[in-house]
Amino acid sequence: MNQLLIVLASFALIPFLIRKRVKLSNTIFIVTLIISILTGIGIEGLGRTIFGIFTSINSLDTILTVALVGMLGSLMKQYGLLDQIVHTMLQIISNKKIIMMLIPSMIGVLVVPGGAVLSAPFINSLGEEMNITPPKRAAINLIFRHISMFLLPFSTALLFIKASIPEVNIYKVIGFTLPFIAGVIILGYWLYLKDAGNGKEVRSSGIGKNLLKLLVITLPIYVSVLINVVTGLPFFVSMLGSIIAVYFLSNKKGFFDALAKSFNLHTMLMVLSILILKDVILQLGGMLSLIKDLLGTVGSGIGIMLVFTLVSLFFGYITGYPTSALAITLPLLSMLDMNTNALHIYSYFLFAVSFVGYFYSPLHLCQVLTIGEMKVGTLELYKEYRLYAILQLLLIYGTTLLLLMLFA
């Protein structure tokens, strides 16, 4: 019980430190340091934990891949590939409702902090033309911007799941997320786009030529996945293929300087701090046993899901970062006795509910930047989310229970 109270009290410091303008990576590490000292792990134990991170292939793959994905996003923005992708889609698709869903989804492939700000100007402009209110524009941008993080194997959360539970196949986890993603797309369209006008009609032209162009200019996004699937190489090696693709698609002017400047140390430190926190949590046997006993008491199915939901929502909401909740829940999941399919289904469930806590957090950087671009108040956006948030949670529970019935 003492360990649990120490963890809760330590995490409660996060909003305070953020308000004091302490970077989130430093904040997470400070919290980890406090937990280590107060629970008896100590500085020496923390040092061994950090050393273990740097000697773990899965952890190094996660850290390096996230760094390279951030560099990829920065390079694609700098050399105008993002603008080219959007412009080409506009030449192919005349239905602006579809474009409103596709633009943030495509740009969301580039896993960069606050990446929703890249698509916000396009959504704001199209939404105004289609007479969509600013709060709805903000909701559209944020909902569809985050779809890709469930589908791409190099998204930070999926990499973190793989690093935490090596026996998990992240492509199988992605497969189990598909019903949820389909539901999110339907909900987003039904609640925010169904009744909107299409604005000024745009005629698509040269569809075949533009489809080929789109296939070429999006090569940096999907080539690394192809390399990983075909060769089985670690993701950080596969990501080099994406960087090389940007080089050949760019004008090459100052490329290597741009490559060096695109490295984001804070993003890499964020992932490192979360991985350290996860390994520290694994050493808190008293707390893990307590929660494991609670999970055993509630039985299976809905009971386990409710406990995991409360933990995930709390830690995701107060940190504004999806993997912080996973640092708590994945060690618990690895301790439970379940078959392979159930392990993958619950991995999807933990991913989804931790995402919900992060998505609605006032510290969520994509939300902060989007409402700034749309000139919308936080409360206005939360009012817009009322029905969506309820249906989103019901969708997570419904798809998880259905998957457990069919496959576990």
C-alpha positions as CSV (number, residue, x, y, z in Angstrom):
1,M,0.0,0.0,0.0
2,N,2.9,2.4,0.8
3,Q,4.4,1.9,-2.6
4,L,1.0,2.7,-4.3
5,L,0.6,5.8,-2.2
6,I,4.1,7.0,-3.1
7,V,3.5,6.5,-6.8
8,L,0.1,8.3,-6.7
9,A,1.6,11.2,-4.7
10,S,4.7,11.4,-7.0
11,F,2.5,11.5,-10.1
12,A,0.4,14.2,-8.5
13,L,3.4,16.5,-8.8
14,I,3.4,16.3,-12.6
15,P,0.8,19.1,-13.2
16,F,2.6,21.3,-10.7
17,L,6.0,20.8,-12.4
18,I,4.5,21.4,-15.9
19,R,3.0,24.7,-14.7
20,K,6.5,25.6,-13.5
21,R,7.6,25.1,-17.1
22,V,9.6,22.0,-16.4
23,K,9.9,19.9,-19.6
24,L,7.8,16.8,-19.5
25,S,10.8,14.5,-20.0
26,N,12.5,16.1,-17.0
27,T,9.3,16.0,-15.1
28,I,8.9,12.2,-15.6
29,F,12.5,11.6,-14.6
30,I,12.0,13.7,-11.4
31,V,9.0,11.7,-10.5
32,T,10.9,8.5,-11.2
33,L,13.8,9.7,-9.0
34,I,11.4,10.5,-6.2
35,I,9.7,7.1,-6.5
36,S,13.1,5.3,-6.5
37,I,14.3,7.1,-3.4
38,L,11.1,6.8,-1.4
39,T,10.4,3.1,-2.2
40,G,13.9,2.0,-1.3
41,I,15.2,1.3,-4.8
42,G,17.7,4.1,-4.3
43,I,20.1,6.0,-6.6
44,E,22.2,2.9,-7.1
45,G,19.2,0.8,-8.1
46,L,18.0,3.6,-10.4
47,G,21.5,3.7,-12.0
48,R,21.3,-0.1,-12.7
49,T,17.9,0.4,-14.2
50,I,19.1,3.1,-16.6
51,F,22.1,0.9,-17.5
52,G,19.7,-1.9,-18.3
53,I,17.7,0.3,-20.7
54,F,20.9,1.0,-22.7
55,T,21.7,-2.7,-22.9
56,S,18.2,-3.8,-24.0
57,I,17.8,-4.3,-27.7
58,N,14.0,-3.6,-27.5
59,S,14.4,-0.4,-25.5
60,L,17.2,0.9,-27.8
61,D,15.0,0.1,-30.9
62,T,12.2,2.1,-29.3
63,I,14.3,5.1,-28.5
64,L,16.1,5.3,-31.8
65,T,13.0,4.7,-33.9
66,V,11.1,7.5,-32.1
67,A,14.1,9.8,-32.7
68,L,14.2,8.9,-36.4
69,V,10.4,9.2,-36.9
70,G,10.6,12.8,-35.4
71,M,13.5,13.6,-37.8
72,L,11.4,12.2,-40.7
73,G,8.5,14.5,-39.9
74,S,10.7,17.5,-39.6
75,L,12.4,16.8,-43.0
76,M,9.1,16.2,-44.8
77,K,7.8,19.5,-43.5
78,Q,10.9,21.4,-44.4
79,Y,11.1,20.1,-48.0
80,G,7.4,20.7,-48.6
81,L,6.4,17.1,-49.0
82,L,3.5,17.5,-46.6
83,D,2.1,20.4,-48.7
84,Q,2.6,18.3,-51.8
85,I,0.7,15.4,-50.2
86,V,-2.3,17.7,-49.3
87,H,-2.3,19.4,-52.7
88,T,-2.2,16.1,-54.6
89,M,-5.1,14.7,-52.5
90,L,-7.1,17.8,-53.4
91,Q,-6.5,16.9,-57.1
92,I,-7.8,13.4,-56.6
93,I,-10.7,13.8,-54.2
94,S,-13.6,16.3,-54.8
95,N,-15.5,15.4,-51.6
96,K,-14.2,17.8,-49.0
97,K,-15.7,15.8,-46.1
98,I,-13.3,13.0,-47.1
99,I,-10.5,15.4,-47.4
100,M,-11.2,16.8,-43.9
101,M,-10.7,13.2,-42.6
102,L,-7.7,12.3,-44.7
103,I,-5.5,15.4,-44.2
104,P,-5.0,15.1,-40.4
105,S,-4.8,11.3,-40.8
106,M,-2.0,11.5,-43.3
107,I,-0.1,14.2,-41.5
108,G,-0.7,12.2,-38.2
109,V,1.5,9.5,-39.7
110,L,4.5,11.8,-38.8
111,V,4.9,11.2,-35.1
112,V,6.0,14.6,-33.9
113,P,5.0,16.4,-30.7
114,G,2.1,18.7,-31.3
115,G,1.8,17.4,-34.9
116,A,-1.8,18.3,-35.1
117,V,-0.7,21.9,-35.7
118,L,0.5,20.9,-39.1
119,S,-2.9,20.0,-40.3
120,A,-4.9,22.6,-38.3
121,P,-4.6,25.4,-40.9
122,F,-5.9,23.2,-43.7
123,I,-8.8,22.0,-41.5
124,N,-9.6,25.5,-40.3
125,S,-9.7,26.9,-43.9
126,L,-11.8,24.0,-45.3
127,G,-14.1,24.0,-42.2
128,E,-14.8,27.7,-42.5
129,E,-15.7,27.2,-46.2
130,M,-18.0,24.3,-45.3
131,N,-19.7,26.3,-42.5
132,I,-18.4,24.0,-39.7
133,T,-18.1,25.7,-36.3
134,P,-14.6,26.3,-34.9
135,P,-15.1,23.8,-32.0
136,K,-16.1,21.1,-34.5
137,R,-13.1,21.9,-36.7
138,A,-10.9,21.5,-33.7
139,A,-12.5,18.1,-32.8
140,I,-12.2,16.9,-36.4
141,N,-8.5,17.8,-36.5
142,L,-7.7,16.1,-33.2
143,I,-9.8,12.9,-33.8
144,F,-8.5,12.1,-37.2
145,R,-5.0,13.2,-36.5
146,H,-4.6,10.4,-34.0
147,I,-5.9,7.5,-36.0
148,S,-2.5,6.7,-37.5
149,M,-0.9,6.1,-34.0
150,F,-3.0,2.9,-33.8
151,L,-2.1,1.7,-37.2
152,L,1.6,2.3,-37.7
153,P,4.0,-0.1,-36.1
154,F,6.5,2.7,-35.5
155,S,4.1,4.8,-33.4
156,T,5.6,5.5,-29.9
157,A,2.9,3.6,-28.0
158,L,3.2,0.4,-30.1
159,L,6.9,0.5,-29.8
160,F,6.6,0.9,-26.1
161,I,4.2,-2.1,-25.9
162,K,6.8,-4.2,-27.8
163,A,9.6,-3.0,-25.5
164,S,7.5,-3.8,-22.4
165,I,6.2,-7.2,-23.5
166,P,8.6,-8.6,-26.1
167,E,6.4,-11.7,-26.8
168,V,3.7,-9.4,-28.2
169,N,3.5,-9.1,-32.0
170,I,2.6,-5.5,-32.7
171,Y,1.1,-6.3,-36.1
172,K,-1.3,-8.6,-34.3
173,V,-2.2,-5.7,-31.9
174,I,-2.8,-3.4,-34.9
175,G,-5.1,-6.0,-36.3
176,F,-7.2,-6.0,-33.1
177,T,-7.4,-2.2,-33.2
178,L,-9.1,-2.2,-36.6
179,P,-12.7,-2.4,-35.4
180,F,-12.0,0.4,-33.0
181,I,-10.5,2.6,-35.7
182,A,-13.5,1.9,-38.0
183,G,-15.8,2.9,-35.2
184,V,-13.8,6.1,-34.6
185,I,-14.0,7.1,-38.3
186,I,-17.8,6.5,-38.3
187,L,-18.3,8.4,-35.1
188,G,-16.1,11.3,-36.2
189,Y,-18.0,11.6,-39.5
190,W,-21.5,11.1,-38.0
191,L,-21.0,13.7,-35.2
192,Y,-18.9,16.4,-37.0
193,L,-19.2,16.1,-40.8
194,K,-22.4,14.4,-41.8
195,D,-24.5,17.5,-41.8
196,A,-21.8,19.9,-43.1
197,G,-21.9,21.3,-46.6
198,N,-19.2,20.6,-49.2
199,G,-18.4,24.3,-49.8
200,K,-17.2,25.3,-53.2
201,E,-17.1,22.3,-55.5
202,V,-13.7,21.1,-56.7
203,R,-13.3,18.9,-59.7
204,S,-10.7,16.2,-59.5
205,S,-8.4,16.1,-62.5
206,G,-5.7,13.7,-63.8
207,I,-6.6,11.1,-61.2
208,G,-4.3,8.4,-62.5
209,K,-1.3,10.7,-62.7
210,N,-2.0,12.2,-59.3
211,L,-2.5,8.8,-57.7
212,L,1.0,7.8,-59.0
213,K,2.4,11.1,-57.7
214,L,0.8,10.5,-54.3
215,L,2.3,7.0,-54.2
216,V,5.7,8.4,-54.8
217,I,5.6,11.4,-52.4
218,T,4.3,9.3,-49.6
219,L,7.1,6.7,-50.0
220,P,8.9,8.0,-46.9
221,I,5.8,7.1,-44.8
222,Y,5.4,3.5,-45.8
223,V,8.8,2.3,-47.1
224,S,10.1,1.6,-43.6
225,V,7.1,-0.6,-42.8
226,L,7.7,-2.6,-46.0
227,I,11.4,-3.0,-45.1
228,N,10.5,-4.2,-41.6
229,V,7.8,-6.7,-42.8
230,V,10.0,-8.1,-45.7
231,T,13.4,-8.3,-43.9
232,G,12.5,-8.4,-40.2
233,L,15.1,-5.7,-39.5
234,P,14.7,-3.6,-36.4
235,F,12.5,-0.5,-36.9
236,F,15.3,2.0,-36.3
237,V,17.2,0.4,-39.2
238,S,14.1,0.3,-41.4
239,M,13.5,4.0,-40.7
240,L,16.8,4.8,-42.5
241,G,15.0,3.8,-45.7
242,S,12.4,6.6,-45.1
243,I,15.2,9.2,-44.5
244,I,16.9,8.1,-47.7
245,A,13.6,8.4,-49.6
246,V,13.2,12.0,-48.4
247,Y,16.7,12.7,-49.6
248,F,15.9,11.6,-53.1
249,L,12.5,13.4,-53.1
250,S,13.9,16.7,-51.8
251,N,15.9,19.3,-53.7
252,K,18.8,18.1,-51.5
253,K,19.8,21.7,-50.7
254,G,21.4,21.7,-47.2
255,F,19.9,18.2,-46.6
256,F,22.5,17.0,-44.1
257,D,22.4,20.2,-42.1
258,A,18.6,19.9,-42.0
259,L,19.0,16.3,-40.9
260,A,21.2,17.2,-38.0
261,K,18.9,20.1,-37.0
262,S,15.8,17.8,-37.2
263,F,17.1,15.7,-34.3
264,N,14.9,16.4,-31.2
265,L,16.7,15.5,-28.0
266,H,13.6,16.3,-25.9
267,T,11.5,13.7,-27.7
268,M,14.2,11.0,-27.2
269,L,14.6,11.9,-23.6
270,M,10.8,11.7,-23.1
271,V,10.8,8.1,-24.4
272,L,13.9,7.3,-22.3
273,S,12.3,8.7,-19.1
274,I,9.1,6.7,-19.7
275,L,11.1,3.5,-20.3
276,I,13.1,4.1,-17.0
277,L,9.8,4.7,-15.2
278,K,8.4,1.5,-16.5
279,D,11.4,-0.5,-15.3
280,V,11.2,1.2,-11.9
281,I,7.5,0.3,-11.6
282,L,8.5,-3.4,-12.4
283,Q,10.6,-3.3,-9.2
284,L,7.7,-2.2,-7.0
285,G,6.7,-5.7,-6.1
286,G,4.4,-4.6,-3.2
287,M,2.3,-2.3,-5.4
288,L,2.1,-4.7,-8.3
289,S,1.0,-7.5,-6.0
290,L,-1.6,-5.3,-4.4
291,I,-3.1,-4.4,-7.8
292,K,-2.7,-8.0,-9.1
293,D,-4.7,-9.2,-6.1
294,L,-7.3,-6.5,-6.8
295,L,-7.5,-7.8,-10.4
296,G,-7.8,-11.3,-9.1
297,T,-10.7,-10.2,-6.8
298,V,-12.7,-8.6,-9.6
299,G,-12.4,-11.7,-11.8
300,S,-12.1,-11.4,-15.5
301,G,-13.6,-9.5,-18.4
302,I,-15.4,-6.3,-17.3
303,G,-13.9,-6.3,-13.8
304,I,-10.3,-6.3,-15.1
305,M,-11.2,-3.7,-17.8
306,L,-12.7,-1.3,-15.2
307,V,-9.5,-1.5,-13.0
308,F,-7.3,-0.9,-16.0
309,T,-9.5,1.9,-17.2
310,L,-9.3,3.8,-13.9
311,V,-5.5,3.5,-13.8
312,S,-5.1,4.4,-17.5
313,L,-7.4,7.4,-17.4
314,F,-5.8,8.8,-14.3
315,F,-2.1,8.5,-15.4
316,G,-2.9,9.5,-19.0
317,Y,-4.9,12.5,-18.0
318,I,-2.4,14.0,-15.5
319,T,0.6,13.5,-17.7
320,G,-0.8,14.3,-21.2
321,Y,1.3,11.5,-22.6
322,P,-0.1,8.1,-23.7
323,T,2.8,5.9,-22.7
324,S,3.0,7.2,-19.1
325,A,-0.1,5.2,-18.3
326,L,1.2,2.1,-20.2
327,A,4.3,2.3,-17.9
328,I,2.0,1.4,-15.1
329,T,-0.4,-1.0,-16.7
330,L,1.8,-3.1,-19.0
331,P,3.8,-4.5,-16.1
332,L,0.5,-5.6,-14.5
333,L,-0.7,-7.1,-17.8
334,S,2.6,-9.1,-18.1
335,M,1.9,-10.7,-14.7
336,L,-1.5,-12.0,-15.5
337,D,-2.0,-15.6,-16.6
338,M,-3.7,-15.5,-20.0
339,N,-3.4,-17.0,-23.5
340,T,-1.6,-15.3,-26.4
341,N,-4.7,-13.9,-28.0
342,A,-6.0,-12.5,-24.8
343,L,-2.6,-10.9,-24.1
344,H,-2.8,-9.1,-27.5
345,I,-6.4,-8.1,-27.0
346,Y,-5.7,-6.6,-23.6
347,S,-2.6,-4.8,-25.0
348,Y,-5.0,-3.2,-27.5
349,F,-7.4,-2.3,-24.7
350,L,-4.7,-0.8,-22.5
351,F,-3.4,1.2,-25.5
352,A,-6.9,2.5,-26.2
353,V,-7.9,3.5,-22.7
354,S,-4.5,5.2,-22.0
355,F,-5.0,7.1,-25.2
356,V,-8.4,8.3,-23.9
357,G,-6.8,9.7,-20.8
358,Y,-4.1,11.4,-22.8
359,F,-6.5,12.6,-25.6
360,Y,-8.6,14.7,-23.2
361,S,-5.8,15.9,-21.0
362,P,-5.4,19.7,-20.8
363,L,-1.6,19.0,-21.1
364,H,-2.1,17.3,-24.5
365,L,0.1,19.4,-26.8
366,C,-1.9,18.7,-30.0
367,Q,-5.0,20.0,-28.3
368,V,-3.3,23.1,-26.9
369,L,-1.9,24.0,-30.4
370,T,-5.2,23.1,-32.2
371,I,-7.4,25.3,-30.1
372,G,-4.9,28.1,-30.5
373,E,-5.1,27.8,-34.3
374,M,-8.9,27.6,-34.3
375,K,-9.3,30.4,-31.7
376,V,-11.4,28.0,-29.5
377,G,-11.7,27.8,-25.7
378,T,-10.9,24.6,-24.0
379,L,-14.3,24.4,-22.4
380,E,-15.9,24.9,-25.9
381,L,-14.0,21.9,-27.2
382,Y,-14.9,19.7,-24.2
383,K,-18.6,20.5,-24.7
384,E,-18.2,19.4,-28.3
385,Y,-16.7,16.1,-27.1
386,R,-19.5,15.2,-24.6
387,L,-21.3,12.6,-26.7
388,Y,-18.1,11.5,-28.6
389,A,-16.2,10.7,-25.3
390,I,-19.1,8.5,-24.0
391,L,-19.4,6.7,-27.4
392,Q,-15.6,6.3,-27.7
393,L,-15.4,4.5,-24.3
394,L,-18.4,2.3,-25.2
395,L,-16.7,1.5,-28.5
396,I,-13.5,0.4,-26.7
397,Y,-15.4,-1.8,-24.3
398,G,-17.6,-3.3,-27.0
399,T,-14.8,-4.1,-29.4
400,T,-12.7,-5.6,-26.6
401,L,-15.4,-7.8,-25.3
402,L,-16.3,-8.9,-28.8
403,L,-12.6,-9.7,-29.6
404,L,-12.3,-11.7,-26.3
405,M,-15.5,-13.7,-27.2
406,L,-14.2,-14.5,-30.7
407,F,-10.5,-15.1,-30.2
408,A,-9.6,-15.5,-26.5
